[in-house]
């Protein structure tokens, strides 16, 4: 799956969805037509199909790093939550065209960006992955995905819930560390 194909498919899904919304605004705003409902079903079907294709591409051992980068970003842009486990599994995938000196973590780490794009939906899996991850670099990337997802209160609440149930002292320690590094307030859009 190449970058152009993914870009065209994402654009098509967005355009079809926007077309239905703009027609509803242009006509009687109190009605949503059968045609618009069918368009919504088509968009959903296309989104699910493209999301599954992106997960498959991300899992493909023979895919290039660029193809995997495109697939990861597509999962986030599509809001395809079934892709969360594979994004976490491959969180250390580097964007081959991301420059080393760039300050935007998301441009270098496409799975981090995609997980951040998924926001609140990714929080439980991210918190659990953070708590169970033993490699410091991967744990840091998971932390970035939580932070850039702007779901601080959800992440704190979920972490506190896990902490209240955790029996293992090492697991409790990691969860307490995570609570300390999740910001208190929602970050401004960015």
C-alpha positions in Angstrom: 0.0 0.0 0.0 1.6 3.2 -1.1 1.3 6.7 0.4 -0.7 8.1 -2.6 -3.3 5.3 -2.2 -3.7 6.0 1.5 -3.9 9.7 1.0 -6.5 9.4 -1.8 -8.6 7.0 0.3 -8.5 9.2 3.4 -9.4 12.2 1.2 -12.2 10.3 -0.4 -13.6 9.2 3.0 -13.5 12.8 4.3 -14.9 14.2 1.1 -17.9 11.8 1.0 -18.6 12.5 4.6 -18.3 16.3 4.1 -20.5 16.2 1.0 -23.3 14.6 3.0 -22.9 17.1 5.8 -22.8 20.1 3.5 -25.9 18.9 1.6 -27.7 18.6 4.9 -26.8 22.2 5.7 -27.7 23.5 2.3 -31.1 21.9 2.4 -33.6 21.5 5.1 -31.5 21.4 8.3 -34.2 19.4 10.1 -34.0 16.4 7.7 -31.3 13.9 7.1 -32.1 12.1 3.9 -32.0 8.4 3.1 -29.3 9.2 0.6 -27.2 10.9 3.3 -27.7 8.0 5.6 -26.5 5.7 2.9 -23.4 7.9 2.3 -22.7 7.7 6.0 -22.8 3.9 5.8 -20.5 4.0 2.8 -18.0 6.2 4.6 -18.1 4.0 7.6 -17.5 0.9 5.5 -14.7 2.5 3.6 -13.1 3.8 6.9 -13.2 0.3 8.4 -11.8 -1.3 5.2 -9.0 1.2 4.9 -8.3 0.9 8.7 -8.0 -2.8 8.4 -5.7 -2.5 5.3 -3.5 0.0 7.3 -3.2 -2.4 10.2 -2.3 -5.2 7.7 0.4 -2.9 6.1 1.8 -2.0 9.5 2.1 -5.7 10.4 3.7 -6.6 7.1 7.3 -7.6 7.8 8.2 -6.9 4.2 6.7 -3.4 4.1 9.1 -0.5 3.9 9.5 1.9 6.9 7.8 4.6 4.7 4.8 2.3 4.0 4.5 1.5 7.7 4.7 5.2 8.6 1.9 5.9 6.1 -0.2 3.1 7.5 0.3 4.2 11.1 -0.6 7.8 10.3 -3.7 6.6 8.4 -4.9 4.6 11.4 -4.8 7.7 13.5 -6.4 9.9 10.9 -9.2 7.4 10.4 -9.8 7.1 14.1 -9.5 3.3 13.6 -9.4 2.1 17.2 -8.8 -1.6 16.4 -5.3 -0.5 15.3 -4.4 0.6 18.8 -2.6 -2.7 19.8 -0.4 -2.7 16.7 0.4 0.9 17.1 1.6 0.3 20.6 3.5 -2.8 19.5 5.3 -0.8 16.9 5.6 2.5 18.9 9.3 2.7 18.2 8.8 2.7 14.4 10.8 5.7 13.1 9.6 7.8 10.2 12.4 7.4 7.6 12.0 11.0 6.4 11.6 12.6 9.8 14.7 14.6 10.6 16.6 13.7 13.8 16.7 17.3 15.0 13.0 18.0 14.6 11.2 19.0 17.9 7.9 17.4 16.8 8.0 13.9 18.2 5.0 13.0 16.1 7.0 13.7 12.9 9.7 11.2 13.9 7.5 8.6 15.6 4.3 7.9 13.5 2.8 5.5 15.9 3.1 8.1 18.7 1.3 10.6 16.5 -1.4 8.1 15.5 -2.0 7.1 19.1 -2.2 10.8 20.1 -4.7 11.3 17.2 -6.9 8.5 18.7 -6.9 10.5 22.0 -9.2 9.2 24.8 -9.9 5.9 22.9 -6.2 5.0 23.3 -5.8 5.9 27.0 -6.6 2.5 28.6 -4.2 0.6 26.3 -1.5 3.2 26.6 -1.6 3.3 30.4 -1.5 -0.5 30.6 1.3 -0.6 28.0 3.2 2.0 30.0 2.8 0.0 33.2 4.0 -3.3 31.6 6.8 -1.9 29.4 10.3 -2.7 30.6 12.3 -0.8 28.0 12.9 2.8 29.0 12.8 4.2 25.5 9.6 2.5 24.6 8.0 3.6 27.9 9.0 7.2 27.1 7.3 7.0 23.7 4.1 5.6 25.3 4.3 8.6 27.7 4.5 11.0 24.7 1.5 9.4 23.1 -0.5 9.9 26.3 0.6 13.6 26.6 0.1 14.5 23.0 -3.4 12.8 23.1 -4.5 15.6 25.4 -6.5 13.2 27.5 -4.9 14.0 30.8 -7.9 13.6 33.2 -8.8 10.3 31.5 -5.3 9.1 31.8 -5.0 10.1 35.5 -8.4 8.5 36.3 -7.5 5.3 34.5 -4.1 5.1 36.1 -5.5 5.7 39.6 -8.0 2.9 38.9 -5.2 0.5 38.0 -3.1 1.6 40.9 -6.0 0.9 43.3 -6.1 -2.7 42.0 -2.4 -3.4 41.6 -0.9 -5.8 44.1 2.7 -6.0 42.8 4.9 -3.3 44.4 6.9 -2.8 41.1 3.7 -2.4 39.2 2.4 0.1 41.7 5.7 2.0 41.6 5.5 2.4 37.8 1.8 3.6 38.0 2.7 6.2 40.7 5.5 7.4 38.4 3.1 7.8 35.5 0.7 9.7 37.7 3.4 12.2 38.5 4.3 12.9 34.9 0.8 13.3 33.5 0.0 17.1 33.5 -2.8 18.4 35.6 -4.6 20.5 33.0 -5.6 19.8 29.4 -3.0 21.1 26.9 -4.1 23.7 24.4 -4.8 22.4 20.9 -1.5 21.7 19.1 
